[in-house]
Amino acid sequence: MLLTISIAVVLGFVLIFAMKRVPPPMSAEQRAAEGVNGAGAPLDALTIERFEWVCSRLLQALGLDVERSTTIGRRQLEMLAVNPAPIVGGQFVVHGELIAVGDVVEAVQVLALLDAVKGEGASKGVLITNGFFSDEAGKAASGGPIELINGRRLMDLLQRYGLAASLAPEPHS
């Protein structure tokens, strides 16, 4: 009996050690973008300050007025934006996630945004990232007043609104 338990414990530690060496599975978004060369390169080099500036300009180009913007650490931001148009207007809570290459935005960030939308009484939440969303994040957003903008879509929007050049590093004074 003791031998069986000892073998099970040792086998458990071996499996835990082996799992640490295996990279996490890629999300469907990552697999779809795998063949695109350099699609995220300009976004990957952004600082949180530049990411905040780019997101703010994009929201303005989309017709939203940014009322409040706060950075949370070196990787997150929160904005409150308003669409002043009658009937279709309203408040938007916007979260930005600046993630490292290879990481994904998880469902917990989507659920946090959903809570913020409810807490603010906003009509919609938008989660913008320079990377991709996990499959679970996509499921968490479905059915709710949440829109997910991954790095590829962010680049498309920046190009469509003539803001892609704003990704260039700021000149040093």
C-alpha positions in Angstrom: 0.0 0.0 0.0 2.8 2.4 1.0 4.7 1.5 -2.2 1.6 2.3 -4.3 1.1 5.7 -2.7 4.8 6.5 -3.1 4.8 5.6 -6.8 1.6 7.7 -7.3 3.2 10.7 -5.6 6.4 10.4 -7.6 4.4 10.0 -10.8 2.3 13.0 -9.9 5.5 15.2 -9.5 6.9 13.9 -12.8 3.7 14.8 -14.6 3.6 18.3 -13.0 7.2 18.9 -14.0 6.5 17.7 -17.6 3.4 19.9 -17.9 5.5 23.0 -17.1 7.6 22.3 -20.1 4.6 22.1 -22.5 3.4 25.5 -23.8 -0.2 26.3 -23.3 -2.5 25.4 -26.2 -3.0 28.1 -28.8 -6.4 29.8 -29.0 -8.3 29.6 -32.3 -7.4 33.3 -32.9 -3.7 32.6 -32.5 -3.9 29.6 -34.9 -5.7 31.7 -37.5 -3.1 34.4 -37.4 -0.1 32.1 -37.2 0.8 32.4 -40.9 0.7 36.2 -40.9 4.3 37.6 -40.7 4.8 40.6 -38.4 1.1 41.4 -38.0 1.6 42.3 -34.4 5.1 43.7 -34.5 4.2 47.4 -34.2 1.7 46.7 -31.5 4.1 44.5 -29.5 6.5 47.4 -29.0 4.0 49.7 -27.5 4.3 51.1 -24.0 1.2 51.4 -21.9 1.3 55.2 -22.4 1.4 54.9 -26.2 -1.2 52.1 -26.1 -3.5 54.4 -24.1 -2.9 57.2 -26.6 -3.6 54.9 -29.6 -6.8 53.5 -28.1 -8.0 57.0 -27.2 -7.4 58.3 -30.8 -9.2 55.2 -32.2 -12.2 55.8 -29.9 -12.4 59.4 -31.0 -12.2 58.4 -34.7 -15.1 56.0 -34.0 -17.1 59.0 -32.8 -16.8 58.5 -29.0 -15.8 61.1 -26.5 -13.3 59.8 -24.0 -14.3 61.2 -20.6 -11.8 59.3 -18.3 -8.7 57.3 -18.9 -6.7 55.5 -16.3 -3.7 53.2 -16.6 -3.5 50.3 -14.2 0.0 49.2 -13.8 2.2 48.7 -16.9 -0.2 46.4 -18.8 -3.8 47.6 -18.4 -6.0 50.6 -18.9 -9.6 51.6 -18.3 -11.5 54.3 -20.2 -15.0 55.6 -20.0 -16.2 56.9 -23.3 -19.5 58.3 -24.4 -21.3 58.2 -27.8 -23.2 61.5 -27.8 -25.5 60.4 -30.7 -29.2 60.4 -29.8 -30.9 57.0 -29.8 -27.7 54.9 -30.4 -25.5 56.7 -28.0 -24.6 55.8 -24.5 -21.7 55.1 -22.1 -18.9 52.6 -23.0 -16.5 51.1 -20.6 -13.2 50.3 -22.5 -10.5 48.1 -21.1 -7.1 47.8 -22.7 -4.8 44.8 -22.2 -1.2 45.2 -23.4 0.0 41.6 -23.3 3.3 39.9 -24.0 3.9 38.1 -27.2 2.5 34.5 -26.9 0.1 35.4 -24.1 -3.6 35.6 -24.5 -6.4 37.6 -22.7 -8.3 35.2 -20.5 -11.9 34.9 -19.6 -11.3 36.6 -16.2 -10.5 39.9 -17.9 -13.7 39.6 -20.0 -15.8 38.9 -16.8 -14.1 41.9 -15.1 -15.1 44.1 -17.9 -18.7 42.8 -17.8 -18.8 43.6 -14.1 -17.4 47.1 -14.8 -20.1 47.7 -17.5 -22.8 46.7 -15.0 -21.3 48.8 -12.3 -21.1 51.9 -14.5 -24.5 51.3 -16.0 -22.9 51.5 -19.4 -24.6 50.2 -22.6 -21.5 48.3 -23.8 -18.0 47.2 -22.9 -15.1 47.0 -25.3 -11.9 45.0 -24.6 -8.9 46.0 -26.8 -5.7 44.1 -26.8 -2.5 44.0 -28.9 -2.6 40.2 -28.9 -5.3 37.6 -28.9 -8.2 36.2 -26.7 -8.4 32.7 -25.4 -11.2 30.5 -26.5 -12.8 30.8 -23.1 -12.6 34.7 -23.3 -14.6 34.5 -26.5 -17.2 32.3 -24.9 -17.4 34.6 -21.8 -18.1 37.6 -24.1 -20.8 35.9 -26.2 -24.3 37.0 -25.3 -23.2 40.0 -23.3 -22.8 43.6 -24.3 -19.1 43.1 -24.8 -17.0 43.6 -28.0 -13.6 42.1 -28.3 -10.9 43.7 -30.4 -7.8 41.6 -30.9 -4.5 42.8 -32.2 -5.3 42.0 -35.8 -8.6 43.8 -35.7 -7.0 46.7 -33.9 -4.4 47.1 -36.7 -7.3 46.9 -39.3 -9.2 49.7 -37.5 -6.1 51.8 -37.1 -5.4 51.5 -40.9 -9.0 52.2 -41.8 -9.0 55.4 -39.8 -5.6 56.6 -40.8 -4.0 56.0 -37.4 -1.5 53.2 -38.1 1.3 55.8 -38.4 0.6 56.6 -34.7 2.2 53.3 -33.8 5.6 54.7 -34.6 7.7 55.4 -31.5 7.6 58.9 -30.2 10.6 61.0 -31.1 12.9 61.6 -28.1 13.5 65.2 -27.1 
